[in-house]
């Protein structure tokens, strides 16, 4: 019997060996495929790739790089004379840029010399990261000599018939040019009103040619027109009249309907004539624009200066609060980036501030935020309004000893 079972046992042993070998091979292949097919995550970075230190810039220069951070909100680009840290705003954008154009710089607007660039990417919470390019040169008076790029040589091969009447060759079109075709006539679109569409988008106040002094409310409508033009943000710009050299002054992602778009502090502007532009940007990146021309700024010299008004008129210190509570006041600042509202238990050290609300628009004697205290434990709290400026610095305004109590029963 023992001799009869030996071949059977050998067959079983052989099959077992094959199964174990196959299982090990499949396991190692699966592990290799898992490693080889795992996608490398795209890096989240904030950097300027061009120009670089030592770059000589002249004329129009593309500033390239990536403006990105986790929980991205927007990026800002600034320029300063080298080593001065006296940063001047160039542009802001709510759009993520990866290895692309951050800004197109007209270097002729700056004196020749050495400059630094700063790219700041902001999170929704207001935190940010920065990257710098130090000591690149603007040189328009004596720009570097460019090496000319040779044009491609065109070769024309033709079979010549000695008995045919010669005809002149048509001038060949180089492959890098397209022939210019005469456009077919199209219907001329009906022009939109310069300042506003009656009952719709645009700037309603101030009117063309208005005299501006002190703080001036810019009133208008900035919204989405229809399902094909969904609102993303609006932007306000100023230019000396007739020059079309637009300087950004404000952006917001909040729609307004015949309401205050911005409060312009004209004391920050030299007296003179200005044009105002409202750009309404849609989610597909198309936009509509409205202009108010020949605005005259005429302030007395005694009021020129860095004027800002920030105050909370309600609630007052030692107020008793319950249920839904309005926070009202004024937030006017010539270099406002955003404002934030926090609160914390009074008397605790250190105070742990809890974020409540934020906005990026100016407020003039109006509602700032509305909070619901019905789920807040009773106690004494402090309220903090933080005003963040375009340069990233901020000022805090605190209302102390707010007594939160349970809502009084109406039964």
Buried (B, 14 or more C-beta within 10 A) or exposed (E): EEEEEEEEEEEEEEEEEEEEEEEEEEEEEEEEEEEEEEEEEEEBBBBBBBBEEEEEBBEEBEBBBBBBBEEBBBBBBBBBBBEEEEBEBBBBBBEBBEEEEBBEBEBEEBEBEBBBBBBBBBBEEBEBBEBBBBBBBBBBEEBEEEEEEEEEEEEEEEEEEEEEEEEEEEEEEEEEEEEEEEEEEEEEEEEBEEBBEEEBBBBBBBEBEBEBBEBBBBBBBBBBBEEEBEBBBBBBBBBBBEEEEBEBBBBBBBBBEBBBBBBBBBBBBEBEBBBBBBBBBBEEEEBBBBBBBEBBBEBEEEEBEEBBBBEBEEBEEEBEBBEEBEBBBBBBBBBBBBBBBBBBBBEEEEBEBEEBBBBBBBBEEEEBBEBEBEEBEEEEBBBBBBBBBBEBEBEEBBBEBBBBEEEEEEE
